[in-house]
Amino acid sequence: MRKEQITSAQNPKIKELLSLYEKSKARRESGLFVAEGRREVEHCINGGYTLRTLFVCPEILGEEDIATLAASAGDRCPVIEVPGRLYEKAAYRGSTEGVIAEVQIKERSLGDIVLKDKPLIIVLESVEKPGNLGAVLRSADAAGADAVIICDPLTDLYNPNLIRASVGAIFTVQTVAASSEETISWLKSKGIRILTAQLQDSVPYYRTDMTQATAIVMGTEATGLSGIWRESADRHIMIPMLGKLDSLNVSVSAAILLYEAVRQRNG
């Protein structure tokens, strides 16, 4: 384990870390993102990501835990110790468990997705709020979904708010960004039924067979799905709205539909 200590917020490595937190451009140009918190970092390592730098705060994280994380990260990953005051400044969440990692981005395409028999996939079109995307990923992990495909994304997949909201599910669920056209073609080539969540010309979700290979497709709360998805769908489904409002938060909708698929598949 290669150890180093940093005590100044003006250190270039701390400045780079803050830039990766704050700027999508910095993440894109460097090919790096930030994972914060022991649980998230462990999911990241277990997901096969490569850690470039590990920042730890010995005042929060014990030496034994630091050694365990360092061993998991590998010999090539230096461990940089920072004092508590600097950790609080550098951390996106001051309450995390004393560990921050700079991680190499994995470029994934549709062709990299590994499918099980009768796969279950979530597709999100142009959903822009990182918190919503992260929450959907968390539900996808809980329901055992094969993959989440984000079409025409309006935020990058390694936004720190997304990682935080997913509680590390971005590392446990196969997640790919692609265009709607590419995704529709790929789904049809794999024989995966396309179910679009929409209010128009729809049937209640619980009257729809989800036991076969299925992709559940959702759009933004404001505008819904684009015409290309509506036209390509094998079936239009809806969640009945019994009050005065006409939509649910996309992450809530995703959880309802995912667990309907789980219910049907597990009898």
N, C-alpha and C positions, 0 to 999 in steps of 0.2 A: 504494500500500500504506500503510494507516494503522497506524502502530506506536505501541505503548505499553509501558511497563515496569512490572512489579510485583515488589516485593521482600519483601513481608510476607505471611505465612500468614493474617493477620487481614483481608486485603483482601476485601471482599464478593464479588468475582468468583471468588476462590479458594474461598471458603466455598460458593458456589453450585456450583462444579465438583465439590467433594467430596460435596455433597448429591446431585448427579445420579448419581454413582458408587454411593452407598450406599443410596438410597431409591427404590423403585419409585414411591411416591406423588409424589415430587419430579419424576420424569421424566414421570409422567402429567399432573400439574397444569401443568407448564411447557411440555409438548410438546417437550421436548429430551432428548437422550441424549448419551453420550460415546463417541467413537471415539478409540482411542489407538494410536500406531505409524504409521509412514509408509505401509506397505503397506495397512493398514486404512483410513486416511484417504483414500488415493488411490482405493481401491475405492469408498469412500463417495461421493467427488466424481464418479467415472465412472458411478456408479449413479444420478446425478441428484438426490442429496440436497443440501440447502442448509445450508451451514456458517454458524453464527451467530458463533462466535468461534474463533480459532486461537491456541492457546498453544504457544510454541516455546521451546526452550532452546538459545541460541547456543553454549553450551559443548559441546553434543552434535551439533547440526545446523548445518551450514555456511550462510553467508549466501546462497550461490547456491541451495541446496536450499530455504531459507526463502522466497526470492523466487519460486521455481518453484511451491511449494505455495500461496503467497499469491495468485499469478496465477490458479491453477486454482480457488481458492476464490472469487474475484471481489472486486470493489472494495468491496462492502458488508460484507465480513467483516474486522473488525479483527484485527491480529496483536499478541498480547501476549507480550512477552519476559519470561521468568522465569529466575532463576539456577539452577544445578544443584541446590543444596540444597533449593530450593523445588519444583523439578520432581520430585525424588525423593519429596517429601512428597505432592505432588498426584497423581502418576502411580499408577495401579492396578498397573502393572508398572514398577518402577524401571529395568528394562533396556531399555525401548522407546527408539525412535530420536529422542527429543527433541521429539515433537509430539503434542499432544492437541487434539481438536476438539470443540466443542459443536455438535450437529447437530439440525436440526428433524426431528421424527418424521414419517414418511409413513404416513398412514392408508390402508391398502389393504383392499379387499374382494374377495370371489370374482369379482365382475364386472370387476375390474381386471386379472385374469390374462389374459395374451396367450398363446394356445396355438398351437403348430406342428402340422403334420400328425402324426397318431398320437402324441399327447403321452404323456410319462412323468411321473407325479406321485407324490410320497411324501406320505402322510397319517399324522400322529402324533396319537394320542388320549391326552390327559391325561398326557403325558410331562413330568415336573416338573424334572428335573435340567438346568440350563442347559448344562452341559458335554456332555451327551448330545445335546441339541438342536443345539448348535453343531457337533458332530462329524457329525451327520446332514446338516446343511447343507453341510458341506465335501465329503462324499461325493456329495451331490446335484449340486454344482457340477462335481466331477470327472467324473461320469457324464453330464453334459449334461441333467439332468432339467429339465423345464419349470417346475416349481413345487414348493414344500413347503407343505402346509396343516397348520396346527397346530390341532387341535380341542380345545375346552374347555381352554385352556392353564392351567397352574398356575404359570407364570412369565411375565414380560413379555418381548416379543421383543427388547428393547433392554437386557436385563440385561448388565452388562459381562463376566460370565463366559461368556455365550452368544456375544457378539461375539468375545471372545478365542478361544474354542474353535473358532469357525467360520473363523478367520483371514480375516475379511472376507467370507465367503460369504453372510452375511446381506444384503450389499449387491449381490451378483451373481446370486442366485437369487430369483425371485419368491416372496415369503414372505407368507402371509396367516394370520390367526387367524379362526376361525369355529366355530360350533357343529357337532356331528356331524350333526344333522338338516339344517342348511343345506347342509353339504358333500355329504351323500348325494344330496340333491335336485339340486344343481348338477352333480355327476358324472354322474348319470343323464340329465340334460337335455343334456349334451354327448356322450352315447354312450360314456362312458369306463368300461371294465370295472373292477370293484372286486375286488381280490384281497386277502383278509385273511390275515395271517400268524398262524396259531394251530395248536395241536397236535391239537385235536379234529377228527375228520371231514375230514382234510386229505390232500392228495397232495404228494409232494416238489416243491419249487419248480421243479426243472429239467424236470419233466414238464408244465409249464404254459406255454401260449403267451403270451408277453409282447410280441409283435411288433405287436399292435394298440394302440389307445389304452388305456392302463393306469394304474390307481392302485393302488399297493402300500400297504396300511394296516397299521400296527403300533400296539400299545398298550404299557402299562408292563410291565416284567419281572415285577412282583409279581402283578398282577391280569389282565394281558392286555387283550383288547378287550371292550367292553360288548356286550350282546345286540343292540343296534340295528345294529351293524356286522356281526356274525355273520349276522344275518337278511337284511341287504341285499346281502351279498356274491354275486358271480357265481361265485366259486370260493374255496375255502379252501386255503392252501398252507402248507407247513412246511419248515423246515431240519432234516434228520435229525440227531438228537443221538445219538452213538455211545458217549458216556461215561456217567457216573453222574448228571450234571446235566441239567436239562430245559429250560434256556434260555440264550440268549446275550445279551450287552449289546445294547440296541436299536440303537446306532450300528453295531456290527459286523454285526448282522442286515441293517440297511438297506444297508450296503455290498455284502454278498453278493448281495442280491436286485437291487439296482440294476445290478450288473455282469453278472448273468445276463441282464437285459433288454438291456444293451449287447451281450453276446455273441450273443444271438439276432438282434438287429437288424442286426448287422454281419457275420453269417455266420461 
